[in-house]
């Protein structure tokens, strides 16, 4: 058996929404589409720039406090 690594680079990532508003304790899920379809590494790493305002876990964003 031979394993061949794909070398097709990611050319874009598009989210299913451009903006959203959530309140404290509310959550919403973001979904990403990575292009091209046959890109080598299609995993998305989700994070928050301020965990005291919003926490992110696997694309699910939860409001912590206004910010």
Phi, psi and omega in degrees: 000141177241137175251125180244124180281137176286137179248011180287116183283155173289133179249349180186155175226127180237131176271158181283358175208149180272331177203160179203154175236129176229152179265174177301128180085350178273154180228156171212153181256131174261141177238135181247142173246122182260135179243149356283171182305324183259028178298148183293313182239102185258005181288147180245133176259119183262140176203165177249143176282346179209096182294347177281345179257315180213137176252147181232132177222104177059036179093353177264119182259130179238128178288133180256315178202162178300145178179000000 
